[in-house]
Amino acid sequence: MTGESKNLRRMSKFQQMRAAPDGGWGWVLVVGGMVALSNWSAAMRCFSVFYVPLKRHYSTDYASVAWINGFYQIGYGVACVFGPILIRQFGFRPLCMATGTLAGLSIFIGSWATELLHVQILTGLIPGICMASVAMCSFTIVTRYFKRRLNLATQLLCAGLSLGSLIYCPVYQWLIETYGWRGALQIIAGFFLNIAVVGAVMRPIVLREDFDPKFLIECEKPLKLAEGKNDANNNDEIKSGQMTYRECEKNAEIEEAFESDENVTSETISNGPKKPTHMQRLAAFCRRIHLDIFLQPLFYTYMFGWVTFSMAYLSTLTYLVPFGTDTANLTAMQSSSLVSALMVGEVISRILYGLTFDRISTPRKIILSGTACLVMGAVFILVSLLRSYYALVIGCVVLGMCGGGMDGAYSVYIVDFFGVKTYAAVYGYGNIVIHSLGMATTVLTGKCVDATGKLESAFFIGSSAAVLSFFLCLLMRHFYLKKLDKKTPDYLE
């Protein structure tokens, strides 16, 4: 791309800058995101229904078959590193369409594999890599379309996670019983291909937060001056507010100077910036991918708070269906319906979070999230002691109510703590650790189950992680309040 066309493209984005609409096409994106995330959730939470048939087919143990979920999580986590870069390079729409199609094709090919490892790679690792971009695109673009209603929109988006498990878990079990596990995977591959349609509706939007604040101040000075002249002379040409190509070119050069950490002065604006050095370009690249967030203690408390919640809620509940079948002596359909009961609780939780979290302060939201983790830890212990089907259904609904809205809350915390511009980076970097540890937790929990011979041990591990998440929420609140106490930079005052 030539320098001239690059400047025109960038300044065209500057002229398209607008505020978050808080609705409109954003609701279409929410519905589409629900469809995409329902498949993501089903792969993470419902593939455990394949554990028993795979265990029998390959004559192996739970620790071995659990790698299908482990591969999925590590693929998802590692791919999140490249998500922000891919979104910046290709955009939401092409990236989501391509990765959704690839995930569907990989699962279809995996249904024909003859080795367990090949099944795990094709139905776990590769779809996990693909779904990292799909989930990141879905969450990020919704945060760009909403501001005042962001909690409500995010919880509705995350409802796709709950509804996907609510619907797909019994469907997956029925497909396995009707067509076998290979036939079930072939049909599931078709479900994943629908993600390409979701990607097609992802219309990009340019926000004020996309630009450096100092750059905006310098770029808006000529426009404000033009508005003053327009008021004096009633000049319709100036009233249009359209910048000439030379003005666009200068402003693009000024933004390059800000990104390369140059000292932007009135002379720079008049004559254009100097060519940046190699170190300045390296610093600019680091800022583009937002590596500076690793210098903030708030990022680490946020990330590990999310990690421990994920370990407690997602990794432990991977063993919910085997627990119902082997420990509580439920039928296969009853065991899979426990996940559906969990999703009912999640839907209730998301409604409550969406209606209330837009109306309370961020510190109070953090306290409520921590309290939910503490209660969830106690409920994990209670569920591990239950054997009645109806009692387990009630326990799973309560678990869903405790943890259901947490992923949406943590998603909004990224905007509250770090801003819209850095959302994709924080989401991506956090998921590296979250899903890598999630993979390790899933497999180690499987080894613990095999060693003790009791599936209840999975719930004890989850309870411990939930209590730890409570204390991390308290620490996260401390660092957030400390960040608010810092003086606002002069150019933002």
C-alpha distance (Angstrom), angle and dihedral (degrees) to the residues before:
residue distance angle dihedral
M1 . . .
T2 3.84 . .
G3 3.79 121.5 .
E4 3.82 90.5 -113.2
S5 3.81 95.3 52.7
K6 3.83 90.5 43.3
N7 3.79 91.6 54.5
L8 3.80 92.1 47.6
R9 3.79 91.6 49.5
R10 3.79 93.7 48.8
M11 3.78 95.0 45.8
S12 3.79 89.7 46.3
K13 3.82 85.6 59.6
F14 3.80 89.2 48.9
Q15 3.81 90.7 54.5
Q16 3.83 90.5 48.5
M17 3.81 91.4 56.3
R18 3.80 113.3 132.5
A19 3.78 142.0 158.7
A20 3.81 121.4 -93.5
P21 3.84 104.8 -83.9
D22 3.86 94.2 -142.3
G23 3.79 90.8 -143.5
G24 3.78 137.4 -0.7
W25 3.80 111.4 90.5
G26 3.80 87.2 3.6
W27 3.80 90.2 78.4
V28 3.83 89.6 55.6
L29 3.79 87.7 54.3
V30 3.81 90.4 49.5
V31 3.82 91.8 54.0
G32 3.79 92.0 44.9
G33 3.78 90.8 47.7
M34 3.79 89.7 52.3
V35 3.81 89.4 58.0
A36 3.81 92.5 48.5
L37 3.80 95.0 45.0
S38 3.80 92.0 46.8
N39 3.81 88.2 65.1
W40 3.80 91.4 44.6
S41 3.80 90.6 51.3
A42 3.79 93.2 45.3
A43 3.80 91.8 54.1
M44 3.81 92.0 49.1
R45 3.79 100.0 40.5
C46 3.80 106.8 23.7
F47 3.79 103.3 42.0
S48 3.80 85.6 84.4
V49 3.83 86.2 81.5
F50 3.82 85.2 71.5
Y51 3.82 91.8 57.7
V52 3.80 96.0 84.4
P53 3.85 97.8 45.7
L54 3.82 91.5 43.1
K55 3.82 90.8 47.0
R56 3.79 90.5 52.6
H57 3.82 96.0 41.3
Y58 3.81 94.7 51.0
S59 3.84 96.7 30.6
T60 3.79 93.4 -128.3
D61 3.83 139.2 126.1
Y62 3.82 135.5 -95.6
A63 3.80 93.8 -99.9
S64 3.81 90.0 59.8
V65 3.80 98.7 45.7
A66 3.82 90.8 43.4
W67 3.80 87.6 71.4
I68 3.80 88.4 80.9
N69 3.80 86.8 70.6
G70 3.80 91.8 35.5
F71 3.81 92.2 54.7
Y72 3.79 90.0 47.2
Q73 3.79 92.8 53.9
I74 3.80 96.5 44.6
G75 3.81 91.1 46.7
Y76 3.77 89.9 50.2
G77 3.79 93.4 46.5
V78 3.80 96.7 47.4
A79 3.80 93.2 44.8
C80 3.81 90.0 54.3
V81 3.83 87.2 71.4
F82 3.78 90.2 68.5
G83 3.80 97.0 36.5
P84 3.83 97.7 91.6
I85 3.81 90.9 47.0
L86 3.81 92.6 48.5
I87 3.80 92.1 47.8
R88 3.79 90.5 50.2
Q89 3.82 91.4 48.0
F90 3.82 102.7 40.9
G91 3.81 107.0 14.7
F92 3.80 131.6 -126.4
R93 3.80 99.9 -74.1
P94 3.85 102.9 52.2
L95 3.80 93.3 38.8
C96 3.80 95.3 51.5
M97 3.81 93.4 45.4
A98 3.81 93.7 49.2
T99 3.81 97.4 45.5
G100 3.81 93.7 44.1
T101 3.80 90.7 53.6
L102 3.81 92.4 47.0
A103 3.82 92.0 50.6
G104 3.82 91.8 53.2
L105 3.81 93.2 48.2
S106 3.81 92.1 47.9
I107 3.81 93.2 53.2
F108 3.81 90.8 47.9
I109 3.81 91.6 52.5
G110 3.81 89.8 45.2
S111 3.79 90.5 59.7
W112 3.82 88.2 68.3
A113 3.82 96.1 48.4
T114 3.80 117.7 118.2
E115 3.82 100.0 -161.8
L116 3.81 123.1 69.7
L117 3.81 91.4 -133.2
H118 3.81 90.9 54.3
V119 3.80 90.5 49.9
Q120 3.79 90.5 50.7
I121 3.82 93.9 48.7
L122 3.81 96.1 45.1
T123 3.81 97.1 41.7
G124 3.80 98.3 30.6
L125 3.80 116.5 24.0
I126 3.82 101.2 36.7
P127 3.84 96.0 42.1
G128 3.83 87.6 47.0
I129 3.80 90.3 55.2
C130 3.80 91.2 47.9
M131 3.79 96.2 44.9
A132 3.81 90.9 54.7
S133 3.81 89.5 70.6
V134 3.81 92.6 40.6
A135 3.81 93.5 52.8
M136 3.80 93.4 42.8
C137 3.81 91.7 50.5
S138 3.82 91.8 47.6
F139 3.81 95.5 49.6
T140 3.80 97.0 38.8
I141 3.79 97.9 49.8
V142 3.82 92.1 48.4
T143 3.82 91.0 53.2
R144 3.80 87.6 54.3
Y145 3.82 94.0 53.9
F146 3.82 96.9 48.1
K147 3.78 136.5 51.8
R148 3.82 113.3 148.0
R149 3.83 91.9 33.2
L150 3.79 95.9 35.7
N151 3.83 95.8 120.3
L152 3.79 92.2 50.2
A153 3.80 93.4 46.2
T154 3.81 92.5 46.5
Q155 3.80 93.7 49.0
L156 3.80 90.4 49.2
L157 3.79 88.8 49.4
C158 3.80 90.8 49.8
A159 3.80 88.7 49.1
G160 3.79 83.1 79.2
L161 3.81 87.0 67.8
S162 3.80 90.8 54.9
L163 3.79 97.9 39.4
G164 3.79 90.7 46.3
S165 3.79 92.0 57.1
L166 3.80 91.8 39.7
I167 3.80 91.7 55.8
Y168 3.79 104.4 27.3
C169 3.82 101.2 47.6
P170 3.83 94.9 64.4
V171 3.81 89.2 37.5
Y172 3.81 91.7 52.7
Q173 3.80 90.5 49.2
W174 3.80 91.3 49.0
L175 3.80 91.3 48.4
I176 3.81 90.9 51.4
E177 3.81 92.4 49.8
T178 3.82 92.3 45.4
Y179 3.83 104.2 37.7
G180 3.81 103.8 14.0
W181 3.79 124.5 -113.0
R182 3.82 93.3 -69.5
G183 3.79 94.0 52.0
A184 3.80 90.1 45.4
L185 3.81 91.3 55.7
Q186 3.80 91.3 51.1
I187 3.81 91.6 54.8
I188 3.82 91.6 44.1
A189 3.81 88.4 54.6
G190 3.81 87.5 62.1
F191 3.80 90.0 53.9
F192 3.80 90.1 56.2
L193 3.80 92.6 51.7
N194 3.82 88.3 67.1
I195 3.81 87.5 72.5
A196 3.82 88.6 76.2
V197 3.82 88.6 64.6
V198 3.82 90.0 50.6
G199 3.78 90.1 53.9
A200 3.79 90.9 53.9
V201 3.84 92.4 65.8
M202 3.82 95.1 51.3
R203 3.79 99.4 113.4
P204 3.85 110.5 -174.1
I205 3.81 122.1 -126.8
V206 3.83 130.4 -161.3
L207 3.82 115.7 -137.2
R208 3.76 133.4 -169.4
E209 3.80 88.4 -118.0
D210 3.82 89.5 65.7
F211 3.82 90.8 73.9
D212 3.79 131.5 66.6
P213 3.84 108.7 -99.1
K214 3.81 92.1 -130.4
F215 3.79 90.1 49.7
L216 3.81 90.6 53.4
I217 3.79 91.5 51.1
E218 3.80 92.2 52.4
C219 3.82 93.9 43.8
E220 3.80 93.9 48.5
K221 3.80 94.2 52.3
P222 3.86 94.1 79.8
L223 3.80 90.8 46.0
K224 3.81 92.5 50.7
L225 3.81 89.3 48.3
A226 3.79 89.5 49.9
E227 3.79 90.6 50.6
G228 3.81 89.4 52.8
K229 3.79 91.5 51.7
N230 3.77 89.7 46.5
D231 3.79 90.8 55.0
A232 3.79 89.6 51.1
N233 3.81 99.8 42.3
N234 3.82 101.8 23.7
N235 3.80 88.1 -130.8
D236 3.82 108.6 176.4
E237 3.78 92.7 -163.9
I238 3.81 92.3 59.1
K239 3.80 90.8 40.6
S240 3.78 89.5 65.8
G241 3.81 87.9 70.5
Q242 3.83 92.3 -143.4
M243 3.81 114.7 149.2
T244 3.81 120.8 -138.1
Y245 3.81 119.7 -116.6
R246 3.82 91.2 -103.3
E247 3.81 90.3 53.4
C248 3.80 89.9 48.3
E249 3.78 90.7 49.2
K250 3.80 92.8 49.4
N251 3.80 92.5 48.2
A252 3.81 91.9 50.1
E253 3.80 89.2 51.2
I254 3.80 90.0 49.4
E255 3.81 90.9 52.9
E256 3.81 89.1 50.6
A257 3.80 87.3 53.7
F258 3.82 91.6 52.2
E259 3.80 91.4 48.0
S260 3.83 91.8 49.2
D261 3.82 91.0 50.0
E262 3.78 96.0 -114.8
N263 3.79 122.8 158.2
V264 3.78 101.1 -102.7
T265 3.80 112.1 -154.4
S266 3.78 137.8 161.4
E267 3.82 87.3 -89.9
T268 3.81 89.7 55.3
I269 3.79 90.7 51.9
S270 3.80 92.5 48.7
N271 3.80 99.4 43.4
G272 3.81 102.5 21.5
P273 3.81 127.2 -108.2
K274 3.78 125.7 -66.7
K275 3.77 121.0 -106.7
P276 3.85 107.5 -82.9
T277 3.80 121.1 -119.0
H278 3.80 124.0 -118.3
M279 3.81 91.3 -102.0
Q280 3.79 90.5 50.9
R281 3.80 90.1 51.2
L282 3.80 90.3 49.7
A283 3.81 90.7 50.0
A284 3.81 89.6 48.1
F285 3.81 90.9 51.7
C286 3.82 91.0 50.4
R287 3.80 89.8 51.7
R288 3.80 92.1 47.9
I289 3.79 90.6 57.7
H290 3.84 90.1 38.3
L291 3.80 99.2 -125.0
D292 3.80 88.0 158.3
I293 3.80 89.7 81.3
F294 3.81 87.8 75.9
L295 3.80 87.5 70.2
Q296 3.81 92.2 62.2
P297 3.85 119.4 89.7
L298 3.82 87.6 -154.1
F299 3.81 89.4 65.8
Y300 3.81 92.4 56.5
T301 3.79 95.3 47.2
Y302 3.80 89.5 46.6
M303 3.80 92.5 48.3
F304 3.80 96.7 46.8
G305 3.79 91.6 43.0
W306 3.79 87.2 56.5
V307 3.82 90.9 43.0
T308 3.79 94.7 55.0
F309 3.80 91.8 45.6
S310 3.80 89.9 50.2
M311 3.79 91.1 48.5
A312 3.79 90.8 50.7
Y313 3.78 99.9 42.2
L314 3.78 109.6 27.7
S315 3.79 104.7 29.0
T316 3.80 95.8 42.3
L317 3.80 94.9 46.3
T318 3.80 88.4 56.2
Y319 3.80 84.1 82.9
L320 3.80 96.1 48.7
V321 3.82 95.0 98.9
P322 3.84 95.0 46.8
F323 3.82 88.4 46.5
G324 3.78 90.9 55.8
T325 3.81 93.4 46.3
D326 3.81 102.4 41.4
T327 3.82 104.0 26.0
A328 3.81 106.5 28.6
N329 3.85 91.9 35.3
L330 3.79 93.9 -129.6
T331 3.78 124.5 155.1
A332 3.81 118.7 -98.9
M333 3.81 91.7 -105.4
Q334 3.81 92.6 47.8
S335 3.81 90.7 50.1
S336 3.81 92.9 50.8
S337 3.81 89.5 48.1
L338 3.83 88.9 61.8
V339 3.79 87.5 71.1
S340 3.80 88.2 51.0
A341 3.81 89.6 52.5
L342 3.79 88.4 51.2
M343 3.81 89.2 53.0
V344 3.82 91.5 51.7
G345 3.80 87.8 57.8
E346 3.79 89.6 47.5
V347 3.80 92.4 54.0
I348 3.82 90.1 52.1
S349 3.79 89.7 47.8
R350 3.81 93.3 50.3
I351 3.80 92.1 50.8
L352 3.81 90.8 52.3
Y353 3.81 93.3 45.2
G354 3.80 92.7 46.6
L355 3.82 94.4 50.2
T356 3.81 96.9 43.7
F357 3.81 109.4 31.0
D358 3.83 94.0 65.5
R359 3.82 88.1 60.1
I360 3.80 102.8 49.1
S361 3.79 133.7 65.2
T362 3.80 122.7 -95.5
P363 3.85 95.0 -112.1
R364 3.80 89.9 55.6
K365 3.80 90.8 47.8
I366 3.80 89.7 54.7
I367 3.83 91.5 50.9
L368 3.82 91.3 50.4
S369 3.81 91.0 48.8
G370 3.80 91.3 51.4
T371 3.79 91.8 48.5
A372 3.81 90.3 51.7
C373 3.82 89.4 53.9
L374 3.79 91.4 51.1
V375 3.81 92.4 51.0
M376 3.81 90.1 45.4
G377 3.81 90.1 56.5
A378 3.81 90.7 56.1
V379 3.82 92.7 46.8
F380 3.82 91.0 52.5
I381 3.81 89.4 61.0
L382 3.80 91.3 47.1
V383 3.82 93.7 50.2
S384 3.82 91.5 51.1
L385 3.84 88.8 60.2
L386 3.82 96.3 50.0
R387 3.82 124.0 96.8
S388 3.81 104.0 166.3
Y389 3.81 114.6 98.2
Y390 3.80 95.1 -135.6
A391 3.81 92.5 45.2
L392 3.80 89.5 51.6
V393 3.80 90.6 49.5
I394 3.82 90.5 54.2
G395 3.82 90.8 45.5
C396 3.80 91.2 51.4
V397 3.82 91.6 49.7
V398 3.82 89.6 53.3
L399 3.81 90.6 48.0
G400 3.79 89.3 52.0
M401 3.79 91.1 50.4
C402 3.82 90.3 52.4
G403 3.78 98.6 47.3
G404 3.79 105.5 19.4
G405 3.79 99.6 92.3
M406 3.79 96.3 38.1
D407 3.79 97.6 91.3
G408 3.80 90.4 52.6
A409 3.81 90.8 46.7
Y410 3.80 92.3 50.7
S411 3.80 89.1 48.3
V412 3.81 91.1 56.0
Y413 3.81 90.3 45.1
I414 3.81 87.7 67.0
V415 3.81 89.4 62.2
D416 3.82 92.4 42.2
F417 3.80 93.7 49.2
F418 3.81 105.2 32.0
G419 3.83 109.3 12.0
V420 3.81 136.7 -114.2
K421 3.80 95.2 -76.9
T422 3.81 93.7 61.4
Y423 3.81 95.7 40.2
A424 3.81 97.7 105.6
A425 3.82 92.3 45.9
V426 3.81 95.5 49.6
Y427 3.80 90.8 44.0
G428 3.79 91.4 49.5
Y429 3.80 98.9 44.2
G430 3.79 92.2 44.4
N431 3.78 92.2 52.2
I432 3.81 91.8 55.1
V433 3.78 89.6 68.1
I434 3.80 96.5 31.8
H435 3.77 97.9 55.8
S436 3.79 96.2 33.8
L437 3.80 88.8 56.4
G438 3.80 88.7 39.6
M439 3.79 89.1 57.5
A440 3.80 91.4 48.5
T441 3.81 91.7 46.4
T442 3.81 92.6 50.2
V443 3.80 93.0 51.3
L444 3.82 95.5 40.6
T445 3.79 89.9 48.5
G446 3.80 87.7 52.9
K447 3.82 90.0 52.3
C448 3.80 89.5 48.6
V449 3.81 89.9 51.5
D450 3.81 91.1 48.6
A451 3.82 91.7 47.3
T452 3.80 96.1 48.3
G453 3.79 97.1 32.1
K454 3.81 88.4 -136.4
L455 3.80 125.3 108.6
E456 3.81 88.9 -160.7
S457 3.81 88.4 79.0
A458 3.83 88.8 72.0
F459 3.81 89.3 63.2
F460 3.80 92.5 48.2
I461 3.80 89.3 55.4
G462 3.80 89.9 48.9
S463 3.79 92.1 50.4
S464 3.81 91.9 53.4
A465 3.82 92.0 49.6
A466 3.82 91.3 49.0
V467 3.80 92.5 54.0
L468 3.81 90.3 48.9
S469 3.80 89.2 51.4
F470 3.82 89.2 56.4
F471 3.80 92.0 58.3
L472 3.80 91.6 45.7
C473 3.81 89.3 54.2
L474 3.79 89.2 56.9
L475 3.80 90.2 50.5
M476 3.81 90.9 46.7
R477 3.79 90.4 54.1
H478 3.82 89.8 51.7
F479 3.81 93.5 54.3
Y480 3.81 92.1 43.6
L481 3.80 91.9 54.9
K482 3.79 89.2 45.7
K483 3.80 89.8 53.5
L484 3.82 91.1 50.8
D485 3.79 89.8 54.0
K486 3.78 92.4 60.3
K487 3.78 116.4 103.4
T488 3.82 115.5 -97.7
P489 3.83 112.4 -115.8
D490 3.79 114.3 -99.4
Y491 3.79 94.6 -115.5
L492 3.80 90.3 58.4
E493 3.78 96.3 49.1
